[in-house]
C-alpha cells in the first residue's frame, strides 16, 4: 500500500474517495477517526492509500480531476 494523498480536509477526502471509486480503484483511509478524536484536525492528517500497482494511475486521475476543477472556476 502506498499513500496517494494526505489531507486534513474532510471535503477533499470525500471528493477523492468518490473519484477513486468511480474509477474502480480500491483504496483505504487511515486516521479518519483519529483527526476527530484528537480534537485538532491538523495534528493527524488523514491518508488515502492504494495498492502500489495503482499508485501512478490514482495520482494521474486525481491530478486530472484537480485540473478540470481549476478550469471550471
N, C-alpha and C positions, 0 to 999 in steps of 0.2 A: 504494500500500500504506500502510495506517495501523496503528499499534500499538494493539492491543486490550488487551494485558496485558504487564507486566514482572514477572518473579519470579526469585528465587534458589532456589526450592523445586522440586526435580525431581518431587515427588509432585503438587504443584499443576499443574505443567506437563503432566504426563501426564493428569491429570483434565480439564483444559481442552482438550487435544488430542482426548480422547475425546468430550467434549460437542460440540465443533465438528464432528467427523467424523460423529457421529450425526445432526447437523442439516444435513449436506451443505454446510458452509461450508468453502471451500478456504482453507488457512492456510499460513503459512511460519514457521519457527522460526529466529531469528537468535541467534548467540552461544551455542548449546547446548554446543558443544565448547570454546569459549573459557573458560567458567566452570570446566571441569575442568583445562584446560591452565594457567590462571593459578594454580591451587593455592589460591586464596582465592575461594570461590564467591560471596562477597558483593561482590567487586570489579567484576564484569561481570554484570549481570542478563541473563537470557535473555528474549528478546522474541518475542511471538506477533503476527504481522501478518496482516491480512486485507485484501481489496480494499476500497477506500473505500465502494463501494455496499453492502457487507455489514457495515460497522462498527457501525451502530446495532443491527442485528439480532443480531450477535455479542455485543455488550455486554448486550443485553436477555436473551439466552439464558444468558449467564454469570451475570448478576445473579439471574435466576430460579432457577438451579441452586444458587447460594450461599444464597438464601433458603430453599429446600427443605432444604438440608443443615442449616441452623441450626434449622429447625423439628423435624428428626428427632433432634436431640441433646438 
